[in-house]
């Protein structure tokens, strides 16, 4: 995987996080929440965890790629 797809996916995830944060701000600004609102919030929380894991994977891949061609001198 080259840097282009990694950067593209990272940007896509960043935009998704922004949308989730907007939804969360709206949720918190309302005093009462329906069951559907609570379920949607629970889904957002799960999605945030999935995104965090995906970002960790992308960072690890990027680190491996940057270290793969390195030459270490002793």
C-alpha positions as CSV (number, residue, x, y, z in Angstrom):
1,X,0.0,0.0,0.0
2,X,1.5,3.3,-1.0
3,X,1.2,6.7,0.8
4,X,-1.7,7.9,-1.5
5,X,-4.3,5.4,-0.4
6,X,-3.2,5.7,3.3
7,X,-3.5,9.5,3.1
8,X,-6.9,9.3,1.3
9,X,-8.3,6.8,3.8
10,X,-7.0,8.9,6.7
11,X,-8.7,12.0,5.3
12,X,-12.0,10.1,4.8
13,X,-11.8,8.9,8.4
14,X,-11.1,12.5,9.6
15,X,-14.2,13.8,7.8
16,X,-16.3,11.0,9.3
17,X,-15.0,11.9,12.8
18,X,-16.0,15.6,12.2
19,X,-19.6,14.5,11.2
20,X,-19.8,12.3,14.3
21,X,-18.6,15.2,16.5
22,X,-21.3,17.4,15.0
23,X,-24.0,14.8,15.8
24,X,-22.6,14.4,19.3
25,X,-22.8,18.2,19.9
26,X,-26.4,18.2,18.7
27,X,-27.2,15.3,20.9
28,X,-25.7,17.1,24.0
29,X,-27.5,20.3,23.2
30,X,-30.9,18.7,23.6
31,X,-32.3,18.2,27.1
32,X,-34.3,15.0,26.4
33,X,-33.4,12.0,24.3
34,X,-35.6,9.4,22.7
35,X,-34.7,5.8,22.5
36,X,-33.8,6.2,18.9
37,X,-31.4,9.1,19.8
38,X,-29.8,6.9,22.5
39,X,-29.3,4.0,20.0
40,X,-27.8,6.4,17.4
41,X,-25.4,7.7,20.1
42,X,-24.4,4.1,21.0
43,X,-23.7,3.4,17.3
44,X,-21.6,6.5,17.1
45,X,-19.5,5.4,20.1
46,X,-18.9,2.0,18.5
47,X,-18.0,3.7,15.2
48,X,-15.5,5.9,16.9
49,X,-13.8,2.9,18.4
50,X,-13.6,1.3,14.9
51,X,-12.1,4.4,13.5
52,X,-9.5,4.6,16.2
53,X,-8.5,1.0,15.5
54,X,-8.3,1.7,11.8
55,X,-6.2,4.8,12.4
56,X,-3.8,2.8,14.6
57,X,-3.5,0.2,11.8
58,X,-2.8,2.9,9.2
59,X,-0.2,4.6,11.5
60,X,1.5,1.2,12.0
61,X,1.6,0.6,8.3
62,X,3.1,4.0,7.6
63,X,5.8,3.4,10.3
64,X,6.6,0.0,8.8
65,X,6.9,1.6,5.3
66,X,9.1,4.4,6.5
67,X,11.4,1.9,8.4
68,X,11.4,-0.8,5.7
69,X,13.9,1.0,3.4
70,X,16.1,2.3,6.2
71,X,19.6,1.1,6.7
72,X,20.8,0.9,10.2
73,X,24.5,1.3,11.0
74,X,26.0,-0.2,14.1
